[in-house]
Amino acid sequence: MQNNFPRIYSLSTIGIKQHFNADYLFHPYRTDFSGESGSGKSMIADIIQLILIGSYEFKSATDGNKDRDVKGMLLSTKGKAAARGYVFLNIELKPKQYVVIGAYIESTSNVADMFIIQNGYDWKELTPLNNPIFTKDIIIDGKIDTLSSLCEKIEFARMKVFKRKNYHQILYDNDIVSLDLTKEETLKTYASILRSFSRGKGFKKESENLKKFLFGDDEKDEIKMKYDEEVKNIINDFHEHKRYINEIRLIEEKHVTLKNVLEKSKSYKSAYSEYLTKGYVFWDKLKQTSFKDQQKADKDLLTKNNELNFIEKQLIKLKTDELKELIRLKETVAKSVLQTETDNNIENKFFNIKQDKSAVEKVESWLKINDSRLEKVKEWFSYQLKENNNKKALEAFSTYLIKNNALNDFENSKWLSDFEIEETDFSKRIEGFEKEIAELNSLSKFTDVNNPESLLNWAIENLQFPVSHTIESTLIYFQKYGIVEPPKQNEERYVPFPEDLFNNITTKIKEETELGFWLNLDGVYEYIEHSPTQVLNVSDPTSIVEPLKKLKAGIEDRLSILDYQKQKDQRLKDILYAYSNLTVHIK
């Protein structure tokens, strides 16, 4: 499990023996330094000790290292120039929030100067940095500057030098260290503990300091134990008293609640009893009234049945008289027909003879026209027969269209002039009608400010007028989907919460031109054309109500015309395709 904050995020060195200019990142759980003897492992513990306690109580934890004092950590320089170096820790107070604490060393002194780097100007309550600081941020123009010069040159943060006690007071007040190291005894003990946890000098000799610091003297422990016990008893008594007060308050609340429930129960029973009494009186009166109405209705029904029986008998008598008259007329007609049939037989025989004579004369004329060649007569007859059949088919087709009141529509349509092209273009034209009708229906609903599904109605109540052309075009575009969930089998979209769509809509508009724009719908871009005319660019939305009513009336007229034309064209097609051999007749 990772340690809690604050924690050491990294350790950095500049101009330090065995480490030179380096940045070491610490793992939140554990960081190990390994290497050969003399590679600088124990130097890490000394650097951390120096940063936390300062040079006043600093002692190296390494056995046998004679020159491991503060300035002994520095790299040697050529000539007489003074050597300089920095060691500092990035302390992560919270995730991604850092404060830098460190020490500046010069070869001319064995006293290190303590410094702090933060993001603010208040040095009592530190303001953390958003990013850690590393060696590259401290080395300016490839040189190691003095601490005073560096404090002036750094611009990305605030850096300040502190005396040891002020330094430790700030660390304690900002919870970077948990002990008040401004006290000499605490500082000494804390330094001993740090050395005790390091490999080498101080662990065996000074382990008693660690025990004393961690566990204290027995006499002090006994006094502290008694004090803690008394405090614990007082706290327990306080909590018991508080618990009793809460229980009394709960009992009083329950008493008030039960009293209210009892009063409401009595009130309910009284109201329910009154309800039952009035209900009984009502239904009793209704029963008596219904019984009287039923008696009156039975009497009226009996009267109507008698009248109906009388009428039925009169109708039967009239039908009987009519049948007798029809039988008499039938007998009279039968006698007349018998006489007429004799005369008709003579006329039919004469007519048949006359027809046969005409046929013989017609055949003779055909033979004379075709040089008495029988084959040419047959060809000519076949042609005439075909033409006659075509004429009859055309007459039948025309009669069919007249019967269905479609002759004029057919003669004025493209079905007659170019059947094949019209057969191809018909579906496209119907789709065009349906698309325009859907758009006009959407616009009609949009302009109806009394319709709860109208996005214009929503806009008047929720948007700031005047409305831009882009938002008006978006309102009209999404009106076709509506704000009511459609049946799931339709698989259409809808806009249940327009405020979600129009919230910060200007940030969702991309690549706007004079013709339209792209709208970013959570990664899906939808193209919307600008509406032909803008009507919502007014400060007072009530001023457009009357113009919208006129616009809606015009839309309704156009819808009626389109719907009539679509039905008319579809009806003509259905009539034509219901006729057999349609292509042959039209061609």
SULGIWO-V131238 format. One record per backbone hydrogen bond with DSSP energy under -0.5 kcal/mol. NH is the residue of the N-H (numbers start at 1). CO is the residue of the C=O. Records with the same first field share a line. If there is no record, write none. Layout:
NH->CO, CO
This chain:
3->28
6->92
7->92
9->7, 90
10->90
11->24
12->88
13->22
14->86
16->20
17->73
19->16
20->16
22->13, 20
24->11
25->23
26->9
34->32
39->36
44->40, 41
45->41
46->42
47->43
48->44
49->45
50->46
51->47
52->48
53->49
54->49, 50
65->62
66->64
68->65
69->67
73->70
74->71
75->15
81->78
85->105
86->14
87->103
88->12
89->101
90->10
91->89, 99
92->7, 90
93->91, 97
94->97
97->94
98->129
99->91
100->117
101->89
102->115
103->87
104->113
105->85
107->83
109->106
112->110
113->104
114->162
115->102
116->160
117->100
118->158
119->127
123->121
126->124
128->126
129->98
137->134
138->134, 135
139->135
140->138, 143
143->140
145->143
150->146
151->147
152->148
153->149
154->150
158->118
160->116
162->114
167->163
168->164
169->165
170->166
171->167
172->168
173->169
174->170
175->172
176->171
177->171
181->179
183->180
187->183
188->184
189->185
190->186
191->187
192->188
193->189
194->190
195->191
196->192
197->193
198->195
201->61
203->200
206->202
207->204
209->206
210->206
211->207
212->208
213->209
214->210
215->211
216->211, 212
221->217
222->218
223->219
224->220
225->221
226->222
227->223
228->224
229->225
230->226
231->227
232->228
233->229
234->230
235->231
236->232
237->233
238->234
239->235
240->236
241->237
242->238
243->239
244->240
245->241
246->242
247->243
248->244
249->245
250->246
251->247
252->248
253->249
254->250
255->251
256->252
257->253
258->254
259->255
260->256
261->257
262->258
263->259
264->260
265->261
266->262
267->263
268->264
269->265
270->266
271->267
272->268
273->269
274->270
275->271
276->272
277->273
278->274
279->275
280->276
281->277
282->278
283->279
284->280
285->281
286->282
287->283
288->284
289->285
290->286
291->287
292->288
293->289
294->290
295->291
296->292
297->293
298->294
299->295
300->296
301->297
302->298
303->299
304->300
305->301
306->302
307->303
308->304
309->305
310->306
311->307
312->308
313->309
314->310
315->311
316->312
317->313
318->314
319->315
320->316
321->317
322->318
323->319
324->320
325->321
326->322
327->323
328->324
329->325
330->326
331->327
332->328
333->329
334->330
335->331
336->332
337->333
338->334
339->335
340->336
341->337
342->338
343->339
344->340
345->341
346->342
347->343
348->344
349->345
350->346
351->347
352->348
353->349
354->350
355->351
356->352
357->353
358->354
359->355
360->356
361->357
362->358
363->359
364->360
365->361
366->362
367->363
368->364
369->365
370->366
371->368
372->367
373->370
374->372
377->373
378->374
379->375
380->376
381->377
382->378
383->379
384->380
385->381
386->382
387->383
388->384
389->385
390->386
391->387
392->388
393->389
394->390
395->391
396->392
397->393
398->394
399->395
400->396
401->397
402->398
403->399
404->400
405->402
406->401
407->401
410->406
411->407
412->408
413->410
416->410, 413
417->413
418->414
422->418
423->419
424->420
425->421
426->422
429->425
430->426
431->427
432->428
433->429
434->430
435->431
436->432
437->433
438->434
439->435
440->436
441->437
442->438
443->439
444->440
445->441
446->442
447->443
448->444, 445
449->447
451->448
452->450
454->451
458->454
459->455
460->456
461->457
462->458
463->459
465->463
467->536
472->468
473->469
474->470
475->471
476->472
477->473
478->474
479->475, 476
480->476, 477
481->478
482->478
490->487
491->487, 488
495->482
496->494
500->497
501->497
502->498
503->499
505->502
507->504
508->505
509->505, 506
510->518
513->516
517->528
518->510
519->526
520->508, 518
521->519, 524
522->520
524->521
525->523
526->519
528->517
530->515
535->533
538->536
541->539
543->540
544->541
545->542
548->544
549->545
550->546
551->547
552->548
553->549
554->550
555->551
556->552
557->553
558->554
559->555
560->556
561->557
562->558
563->559
564->560
565->561
566->562
567->563
568->564
569->565
570->566
571->567
572->568
573->569
574->570
575->571
576->572
577->573
578->574
579->576
582->579
585->581
586->582
587->583
